[in-house]
Amino acid sequence: MKKLIDFLSSLHFSLWLLTLLIGWFAWAIVLTATGYFETFQQMNNHLMPDWLSISHGKSTLIRFWFFGLCAIAAALGINLIFCSWNKFLKITARRMNRPAMLMLAIHVVFGLVILGHFGSLLVGFRHANVRLRQGESFELQNEYRVRADAIHFVNDASVLTKPIKAMTSDEFSFESNFVQVSLYKNDLFLKSGRLSFLKPLVLDGIQFTLKNFTPPASAVKNGPNSSSAGTILFISRNPAKNLVFTLFPLMIIGIAVYLVMTWKQPGYQQHASRPSGGGTK
């Protein structure tokens, strides 16, 4: 039993799992390049319970990849738990060791970050392609409702028939085009704000991200027409996000402090091992 515990807590086991994890993600890159890009995108646009229900009987290979990823993550979690337990036993068995205590804290924080990431796959909500025109509303969970108060589009609306990657800075102004939204709960106004490309908006813990504008039906005929353009929003709520964003920097700082505490200059051991005094003649 002790040999099994030592193996599960060993660096050797960690390295094998990390190598397997890298290979698993490399396989995902190959899959996205061979016709599964939309399936992975659909996975990213939904919480895991929702994605598993809508993909039932479909995308068997991607489901296998996902469950394999979960198995690797679970094995890393087991390695983390046993490694942390061994460090705890060593600390309690010996006198106080600050670097060891710090490394134990780093392990605990890392475990909480992983749990936070896993929780973000299960709790909250995601709506990937919410299409709205000016004045329209969309119902969210927990009695929330979002309304597009204003869609400010200053360029020629005919450019919206192109993919966004094909637009030039002369055709599309990323700074001047924005959407003004209001958030309601039980039909009571809560907050409002503005969002644009690369500048998402967070209202009452709900994040609104501008994915694109949509052209009016007669965009090509009308030319510039800011009032008739629509918008596509990604709306999500992730209760674990603040926990992850708080703990992750703390983990990085802890690792940096640990390196400083345990850093030894080249030749330190040789110098420390030399006998004091003037030596023999």
N, C-alpha and C positions, 0 to 999 in steps of 0.2 A: 504493500500500500504506500509506504514511504517513497519507493522508487517512482511510482506513478505520480504522486504529488510533486516530487522533485522535477519530473519531466514536464508536467503541466505548468509549472511555475518557471521553467527554465527559459533562458534567452534563446537557446537552440530551437525550442518549440515556437517562440515568437518569430524568429527569423523565417522558419518554414511557412508559418501562416502569412507573414507579410509578403513573402515571395509568391505564394499562392494568390493572395489578394491582388498583387500587381498583375499577375497573369490573367486573373478573372476580369479585371477592368480592361486589359488589353483585348480580351475576347469580346467585350462589349463594344470597343471601338471597331473591331472587325464586323460585328453584327450590324452596327449602324451604317457601315459603308456597303453592306450587302443587302439592303432592302428593309431593315428593321428600324430605321430612324424614326418614322412616325409612331411606331409602337413604343419606343423609349420616350418620345415626346408626350404621348398619351399617359404613360406612367408618371411622368414628372408633373403633369397637369392635374392629377387627382391624388387624393389621399389613398393609401394602400388598400383599405377595405373597399373603397369605391372602385378602384382600378381592378382589383381581383374579381369583383362581382360583374363588371361590364366586360372583362376579358375572359370570362369563364367559357371554356371550350375553344378559345382562340389563343393565338400567340403562345403555344405550348413551350416552345424553345425559350422565349423570354421569361416565362413563368419559372422554368427550370433554372435559368440564370439568376433570377431574383432570389429564389429559395436557396440556391447555392451561396449567394452573397450573404444571406441571413445566417446560414450555417457557419460560414467563415467568421462573421462578426460575433456569433455566439461562442465560437472557439477562442477568439481573441478576448472575449469577456471572461471566460473561464481562466485563461492565462493571466489576465489582469487581477482577478480575485485571488488566485493562489499566490501570485507574486507579491501582492500587497500583504497577504496574510503572513507570508514568510518574513517580509520586512518588519511587520508589526511584532512578530515573535522575537526577531533578533534585537529589536529596540528594547523590548521589555526584559529580555534575558541579560542584556548588557547595560552599562551605564549610558546616560544620555548622549546621543550622537546626532548633532544638528543636521549634517548632510543626509543621513538616513531618514530622519524625520521629514525633511523637506521632500525627499524623493517619494516617501509614502504619501505625503499630501498631494504631490503632483499626480501620482497614480489615482488617487481618489477623485481629484478634479477631472482628470481625463475620463474616468468612468462616468462621471456626471455629464460631461460634454457628449459622450457617445449616447447615453440615455436620452439626453435632450434631442439629439438628432433623430433617434429612433422614435421619440414621442411626436416629433413634427410630422412623421409619416402617418400618424394615427389620429391625432386630435386637431381640432379647429375645422377649417373648411377652405376649399379652393374652388374658384370659378375661373376657368382659363380664358374663355373667349366671350366676354360680355359685350354685346354690341348695343350701343345706345346712340340715339339722335338727341339733339338739344331738346330739353324738356321731358325726356323719357326717364323712367325709373326702373330699378331692378330690385326684386325682393331677395334678401339674404336670410341666413339662419338667425335664430334668436330674435325675431321681430325687427331686424334691421332692414333698412331700405336706403339705397343710394340713388341720387337723382343727378343727371347731367344738366347743370344750370346753364353752362355756356360752353360751346366748342369753338375755339378761336383758331381759325385756319387762314393764314394770310397769303398763301401761295396759290398758284393756279391749280384748281381742284383736279384737272386732268392728269396731273402727275401722280395722283393716287391710284391710277390704273397700273402703275409700275410696282414691282417688288421694292421694298424699302431699301434693300441693299443696292439697287440700281439707281437710286436717286442721288443727285449731286447737291452740294451745298448751295449752288445757285438756284436749283429747282425747289429745294425744301429747306426751310429755316427751322433748325432744331430748337432755337431759343425762343422764337416768336410764336410758335404754334403750341397751344396748351388746351387743357380741359379743366373747367371749374365744376367741382362736384359738391354736393351736400349730403350729409348722412343724417338719417332719421331713425328713431326707435319708437315703436308704437305710435307712429305718425307725429312724433314730437321732434323738432329740430334739435340736433346735437352740435354739429360742427360743419364747417365747410373749408375748402382749400383748393389749391391749384396743383395740377401735376402735368409734367411734360416728359419728353424722352430723357431717360437716364436720371430723372428726378421724381421718384415715386413719392406718394403721399400716405401718411399714416394718420388715421382718425379713429380714436377710441380703440386702439389696438388692431385695427383692420388696415391692411396695406393695399393701396390702389396703385397699379403700375400701368402706364400707358404703353400698349403694344403697337398700336397703329391707328391711323385715321382711315375712314372708309369713304369712297367717293360717292357723290350724289348720283342718282340714276342718270342724269343728263350732264355729267361732269364735262365730257368732251365738247358738248355743244355750248354750254354756258361759259366756259372759261373760268376766270376767278370768281369764286362764290364761297365765301367763308361761312355763311349761315347754313348751307345745306350739307356740309361735310359731317360724317358720323365718326364714331370712335370705337375702338376695341380695347377693353380693359381686362387686366388680370387682377382679380380680387381675392385676397387670402387673409386668413387669420391663423397665426401660429403662436399659441400660448407659451411654447418652449423657447421661442426665439430670443427673448431678453435674457433668459438664463444662460443660453449657449453663448451669446455675444458678450456676456459679462464674465463667464468663467474661462472662455478661450484665451483672452489676453492675460488673465491671471496665470494660466498654465504656462504660456510662453515666458512670462516674467519669471515664474518659478524655475523653469528650466535654465534661463539665463543666470539666475542667482546661484543655482546649483553648480553650474559650470565654473562660476567665479570662486565658489567655496572650495571646490575640489581641484582647481587648476594648479598644476605644478610646473615650474619653469624647467626647461631642458637642463639636465645635469644636477637637478635638485637632489636626487637620491644619492648620486655619487658624492656630492659635496657633504650631504648629511652623514654619510657612512665613514668619512675620513676621521681618523682619530685627532683629537685636539692636541695642541702642544707643538713643539718645534721639530719633532721627529728624532730619529737616531742618527748617530754619526757613523 
